[in-house]
Structure formats: structure tokens, C-alpha cells
Amino acid sequence: MKNAVSDSNVITLKGRKFKNAVLVAGLPGIGLVGKLAVDQISRSRKAERVAQLYSPHFPNQTIAMRNGKLKPFTMRFTHAKLKRGEAVFLKGDLQPMTVEGQYEVTASALGYARKIGVKRVIAMAGYAVEKIGKQPEIYCAASNPKLFRELLKKGAKRTPVKAIPIVGMAGLLPALAPAYGLEGACLLVETNGTKFDARGAKRLVEFLGGVFGEKFDVAGIDARVKKIEKAFLEMRPPQQMQPPQAEVPKGDLSYIR
């Protein structure tokens, strides 16, 4: 039996079983686009927290909150019922710090997803480009041709180059989903790769609205960005206030988580 402290482990808070649910994952990465998008949808739909994932691959830090609570680093699963079925959102404030950790946490997340009845995994992340048009494009890749074609019909596009390396759980979750009997897809939204990209996050939220047949509210994203920026100011020394900025080589396209 797994130990919640020495192994990556999902602790169930609410016993839930779904039929053909979709797991939507948005974890920290370039521009925080995936995290901002998932946080916004989960919050606007008042999604209920159903489980938490603990792992020794997360930093050995605990946050002491002003309200007196201790907050360890975890990933959270929340649930909301949508027009076209059940959605489970995977949220978190970080990704594991090692390659081994990312594989182990991915395995724990997918194992839990299969257990509660998830059939499809959609992960989101940013794709750094030099210039963005009127609205950021969304590129997709999937574990099977049927899902790929479905996302193309919703407005996603094929990747602009032959191959794009997807670093981190945004790639591992959908790529390893078939090993758990699930299908998976990754959505990459164009981003300038700096700071907190509210524009890219809004584009992802709107796209997911089309996938689920919903009109998701995006109004809270700008306020969320301000809140995160304030948190960086309060928690980091002045020289470390801003998150690292991704460098995009001139004339090149690159993806970083």
C-alpha cells in the first residue's frame, strides 16, 4: 500500500464515480496559461474538490498562511458537471522537480483518473512564439486520429513544424493516457512566453467552451493574474520577483512546458 508521505499518492476527499468523464489538466508552465485557464473554469463553475495528490517530488516547503493554516504543496482534483458530461480538473502550483518525479506523479494522476471513470485526458500548455496575430492560435496533438480530428473541427490547428518537444506533465499526461486505457490530447496555445499570459489563458478557456458546449466566463483571469503577481511580490526577494522569462531564438518557434 502506498504511503502518502514516501510515495506519490492520491488521497480521496469525496468518493466519486463518473461515466466517460474528461480530465482537464492545467499546471504551471510557460506563461502560466494552462494553470490560469483551469483555475478559472474550476472556480467559475464552483467545482468541488474531490482529491489531493501528495508527492515527495514536490518541494520540502510548507506555506504558513496568515489565517493560521499550513499549506503543503499538492495537486488538486476538482469536479464539475457540464452540459456534455462530467469534467475533472487537475490543478496545482508546481510540477515535480525531477524527470522521475514527473513520471511518478503522472502515473498517480492517471491511475486515479481511470479509477473514477475518466475516459479522456486533455492537458494544456503554452507554445512560445515571437509574434501573435489577432488571437493566439491553438495547436493540438492526440493519442488517436479520431480525437485529433475532433479537436481540429473545434478550431485547433496542426503544429506549424514537423515536431515539437513538450516538456513536463502537459505532454506526459496525454501521451501516457493510453497505457491506462484512456485517450489523451495536448492543447498548445501561442504565448509570448513572459510573465503571466492572461490572453493565452482566455483563448484556452474559450476553446474548451467549444469542446464542452459551454460558454465559460473569462472575466476573472485578469484579476487572478494581479493576485498571483502580488503573491510573487510578497513571497520573493526583490531580485527574484519575476518568474524566469523564456527566450525565443529569432526566427524560431519553441515550446517550454
C-alpha positions, 0 to 999 in steps of 0.5 A: 500500500502506498504511503502518502508521505514516501510515495506519490499518492492520491488521497480521496476527499469525496468518493466519486464515480463518473461515466466517460468523464474528461480530465482537464489538466492545467499546471504551471508552465510557460506563461502560466496559461494552462494553470490560469485557464483551469483555475478559472473554469474550476472556480467559475463553475464552483467545482468541488474538490474531490482529491489531493495528490501528495508527492515527495517530488514536490518541494520540502516547503510548507506555506504558513498562511496568515489565517493560521493554516499550513499549506503543503504543496499538492495537486488538486482534483476538482469536479464539475458537471457540464452540459456534455458530461462530467469534467475533472480538473487537475490543478496545482502550483508546481510540477515535480522537480525531477524527470522521475518525479514527473513520471511518478506523479503522472502515473498517480494522476492517471491511475486515479483518473481511470479509477473514477471513470475518466475516459479522456485526458486533455492537458494544456500548455503554452507554445512560445512564439515571437509574434501573435496575430489577432488571437493566439492560435491553438495547436493540438496533438492526440493519442488517436486520429479520431480525437485529433480530428475532433479537436481540429473541427473545434478550431485547433490547428496542426503544429506549424513544424514537423515536431515539437518537444513538450516538456513536463506533465502537459505532454506526459499526461496525454501521451501516457493516457493510453497505457491506462486505457484512456485517450489523451490530447495536448492543447498548445496555445501561442504565448509570448512566453513572459510573465503571466499570459492572461490572453493565452489563458482566455483563448484556452478557456474559450476553446474548451467552451467549444469542446464542452458546449459551454460558454465559460466566463473569462472575466476573472483571469485578469484579476487572478493574474494581479493576485498571483503577481502580488503573491510573487511580490510578497513571497520573493526577494526583490531580485527574484520577483519575476518568474524566469522569462523564456527566450525565443531564438529569432526566427524560431518557434519553441515550446517550454512546458 
